Structures are given as C-alpha cells and as structure tokens.
Amino acid sequence: MRTKAFPAHVKAAGEQDGLAAGQFEAIVSVFGNVDHGGDVVLPGAFSRSLAEWKAAGDPIPVIWSHQIGDPDSHIGVVLDAEELLAGDDRLPEKLRGNGGLWVRGQLDLDEPRAAKVHRLLKGRRVTQFSFSYDIRDGALGERDGEKVYELRDLDVFEVGPTLLGMNAATDLVGAKAGRCTTCGNTIDSTKQAMPAPADADDEPPAIEPKAKSAEPTLSPASVLLSLQVDALAYGLD
C-alpha cells in the first residue's frame, strides 16, 4: 500500500455553498502534474476503483493521516467521489487545466478527534489531503525530457487530512462549520513548493521510477512502523 498527500488551499464555506455541518469538498489528487516521487496520475486512474466502491455499497473511509489501525482516526466517510476532467467548471480555477479526483466527505463531528480535525482544517493549521492506494497499472513515461512513472489504474483504500505531502496542487474546496448531532501546477512549482516527506509509507524522491513495483505489498513490519511514525508526528489529543 502506498500513500500520496497534497497541500491544499483551504476555503471557508457557508450555507451558500450547500454543505451540511461537518462536510467538506476536496480535490485529493491532481491529474498530469509530477510529484516529488516522480509520479504522474493520469485521468481514469480512479474510475474502476470508484465503480467497485459504489457497487459494494460501502463508503470510502476518511482517516486522519493514514492511521488505519486507530479507530479514533477514522473520522468520517466519503459521500461522493468523481473524476473531474480538465475544463470542468467544478474545478478550482488553478486546477482547471489539469482535472483531478473530487470528493465530498462527512466528518463525524460528534467524535472528539473528527471535531478537532475539522477545526484544524477551518483554521488552516492542516492544509493537505492524502489518499492510500495500490497500483493496478503503471508504466514509465516522460515529461519535459524527465523520466516519470505514470499511474494509470489505482485501488483507493482511504482519503483524509494529513500534514506532509508529495504534491503541491490539490485544493480543499469547502469546509462547512457547525455541529453534527446525527452523524456518528505546473511541474516546476510542484517541485519547489515542499521538501520531500519523511513518512515511512511515502516513497523517497525517485532516482529511477522503474524501481516501483506494479503489485506493491505491505508487510506487517511496515504497517507497524507507519503507525508509530504517524503517532509521533501527527498525534492529536
């Protein structure tokens, strides 16, 4: 299992945005730009996985900073998800030339950690979203004379807010304030926006993208290490 995170531009949203209490909208992956790991997500990469989630009738989990082993970090669910292609009016203006994966999620504001994460998002103290995935189909490619790894078909496991990221071109479209009592770029600017992360599950800056496996696996030891690093780096009271 791999992870990717993206710095987000946080925009406070009110009643006029049509969001219920505790809901958010975010672009959690951007098509066509190169992240610090040398990866490029292509349009269509999520379509099969989204269809499988929909057919199963299960919501994609919203998890704080990939802490999959901590029930308190399961802070909400994805209500809707859709690939928005370049030119779609629903995209933030700065991403309209790229397109990306749009999600609308619901945070469990009756839960202390979810409520705190919501406050962090509203206050721009957390400004990134991420998702975890496995690769079904990927291959080497080239952008502006540089080798990249094209992600063409992905299994998505969860999305959620996080602190450190690989890319610099996502966008938190809206985050609605309130209490919920019923719910449980360009390549150059991307590379310069943020240093490479030190997360255990994140790939180091790719010297040779071909080293990526088409069928990555996650060992028990790597899961434990990931959770330990997350607990130290991102723990919430």
C-alpha positions in Angstrom: 0.0 0.0 0.0 1.3 3.4 -0.9 0.3 6.9 0.1 0.2 10.3 -1.5 -0.6 13.7 0.1 -1.2 17.1 -1.4 -1.0 20.6 0.1 -4.5 22.2 -0.1 -5.8 25.8 -0.4 -8.4 26.0 2.4 -11.5 28.0 1.7 -14.1 28.5 4.4 -17.6 27.6 3.2 -21.0 28.8 4.4 -24.6 28.0 3.9 -24.5 29.3 0.3 -22.1 26.5 -0.6 -24.7 23.9 0.0 -22.7 21.9 2.5 -24.1 20.3 5.6 -22.4 20.6 9.0 -19.1 18.9 9.0 -18.9 18.3 5.3 -16.0 19.2 3.1 -15.1 19.1 -0.6 -11.6 18.5 -1.8 -9.5 17.6 -4.8 -7.5 14.8 -3.4 -5.4 14.0 -6.5 -4.5 16.2 -9.5 -4.0 14.8 -13.0 -1.0 15.4 -15.1 1.5 17.0 -12.8 4.6 15.4 -11.4 5.0 15.0 -7.7 8.2 14.7 -5.6 8.3 10.9 -6.1 8.3 11.3 -9.9 4.7 10.1 -10.3 2.0 11.4 -12.6 -1.6 10.4 -12.0 -3.5 10.0 -15.3 -7.2 10.7 -15.9 -9.1 7.4 -15.5 -6.8 6.1 -12.8 -9.6 6.1 -10.2 -12.6 5.1 -12.4 -12.5 1.4 -11.8 -11.9 1.6 -8.1 -14.7 4.2 -7.6 -17.1 1.9 -9.5 -16.1 -1.0 -7.3 -16.7 1.0 -4.1 -20.1 2.2 -5.4 -21.1 -1.4 -6.4 -20.2 -2.7 -3.0 -22.3 0.0 -1.3 -19.5 0.8 1.2 -18.2 4.3 1.8 -14.6 5.1 1.3 -13.2 5.9 4.8 -11.9 9.3 5.7 -8.9 8.6 8.0 -6.6 11.1 9.8 -3.1 10.9 8.4 -3.3 7.2 7.3 -3.6 6.0 10.9 -5.6 2.9 9.8 -5.0 1.0 13.0 -6.5 3.6 15.3 -10.3 3.6 15.3 -10.4 7.2 16.7 -8.6 8.3 13.5 -11.4 7.0 11.3 -13.1 10.4 11.3 -15.6 10.3 8.6 -16.7 8.9 5.2 -16.7 9.9 1.6 -20.2 10.7 0.4 -19.5 11.2 -3.3 -16.4 10.9 -5.4 -15.8 11.7 -9.1 -13.0 12.2 -11.6 -13.3 15.8 -12.9 -11.6 16.2 -16.3 -9.7 19.3 -17.4 -12.0 22.2 -18.1 -14.8 21.1 -15.7 -16.3 24.2 -14.1 -16.5 22.5 -10.7 -12.7 22.5 -10.5 -10.9 25.4 -8.7 -9.6 27.8 -11.4 -5.9 26.9 -10.7 -6.6 23.2 -11.4 -9.0 23.7 -14.4 -6.2 22.8 -16.8 -5.4 19.5 -15.0 -8.5 17.9 -13.6 -8.4 15.6 -10.6 -10.2 13.4 -8.1 -13.0 15.3 -6.4 -14.6 14.0 -3.1 -17.3 15.3 -0.8 -16.9 13.9 2.7 -18.7 14.0 6.0 -16.7 14.3 9.3 -18.1 12.7 12.4 -18.3 15.9 14.4 -19.8 14.1 17.4 -16.4 12.4 17.8 -13.6 14.5 19.5 -10.8 13.8 17.0 -13.0 14.4 14.0 -14.2 17.7 15.5 -10.7 18.8 16.2 -9.5 17.9 12.7 -12.4 20.0 11.4 -11.2 22.9 13.5 -7.7 22.4 12.2 -8.9 22.5 8.6 -11.0 25.6 9.2 -8.1 27.4 10.8 -5.6 26.4 8.1 -3.5 24.6 10.7 -3.8 21.5 8.4 -3.7 22.2 4.7 -3.2 18.9 3.0 -5.2 15.9 1.9 -4.0 12.4 1.1 -5.0 9.0 -0.1 -3.7 5.5 0.1 -3.6 3.2 -2.9 -2.1 0.2 -4.7 -1.1 0.2 -8.3 -3.0 -2.0 -10.8 -1.4 -0.5 -13.9 1.5 1.8 -14.2 4.4 2.4 -16.6 7.4 4.6 -17.2 6.8 7.7 -19.2 8.4 11.1 -19.9 7.5 14.7 -19.1 9.7 17.6 -20.4 12.6 15.2 -21.0 12.5 13.7 -17.5 11.5 10.1 -16.6 8.3 9.8 -14.7 6.1 6.9 -13.6 2.6 7.1 -14.9 -0.2 5.9 -12.5 -2.9 4.6 -14.8 -5.1 2.4 -12.6 -5.2 2.6 -8.8 -7.0 0.8 -6.0 -8.1 3.5 -3.5 -8.4 2.5 0.2 -9.0 5.7 2.1 -8.6 9.5 1.9 -8.1 12.1 4.6 -6.4 15.2 6.0 -2.6 15.0 6.8 0.4 17.2 7.5 3.1 16.3 5.0 2.8 15.8 1.3 4.3 14.7 -2.0 2.5 17.1 -4.4 1.6 20.8 -4.4 -1.5 21.1 -6.4 -4.6 19.9 -4.6 -7.5 22.1 -3.3 -9.8 21.9 -0.4 -12.9 23.4 -2.0 -15.1 23.9 1.1 -15.4 23.0 4.8 -18.7 23.8 6.4 -18.7 25.0 10.0 -21.2 23.7 12.6 -22.0 20.8 14.8 -23.4 17.5 13.5 -25.7 15.8 16.1 -26.8 12.9 13.9 -23.7 11.8 12.1 -21.8 9.1 14.2 0.6 23.5 -11.3 3.0 23.3 -13.0 5.8 20.8 -12.7 8.4 23.4 -11.6 6.2 24.9 -8.9 5.3 21.5 -7.6 8.9 20.5 -7.2 9.7 23.8 -5.4 6.7 24.0 -3.1 7.6 21.5 -0.4 10.6 19.3 0.6 10.2 15.5 0.2 8.4 13.9 3.2 9.9 11.5 5.7 6.8 9.4 6.1 7.6 5.7 6.3 5.0 4.8 3.6 5.9 7.6 1.3 8.3 6.9 -1.5 11.7 8.8 -1.4 12.3 11.1 -4.3 12.6 8.8 -7.2 16.1 8.4 -8.7 14.8 5.7 -11.0 11.0 5.4 -11.2 11.3 1.9 -12.7 12.1 0.7 -9.2 8.3 0.9 -8.4 6.5 -2.4 -8.3 3.3 -2.9 -10.2 2.0 -5.0 -7.4 3.2 -3.5 -4.1 2.7 -5.3 -0.9 2.6 -4.1 2.7 4.4 -6.1 5.3 3.2 -6.2 9.0 6.5 -4.6 10.0 5.9 -1.6 7.6 2.4 -1.2 8.9 3.7 -1.0 12.5 6.4 1.4 11.5 4.0 3.6 9.7 1.6 3.7 12.6 4.5 4.5 15.1 5.7 7.4 12.9 2.2 8.7 12.4 1.5 8.5 16.2 4.7 10.6 16.9 4.3 13.1 14.1 0.6 13.6 13.9 -0.9 12.6 17.2 -4.0 14.5 18.3 -5.3 14.9 21.8 
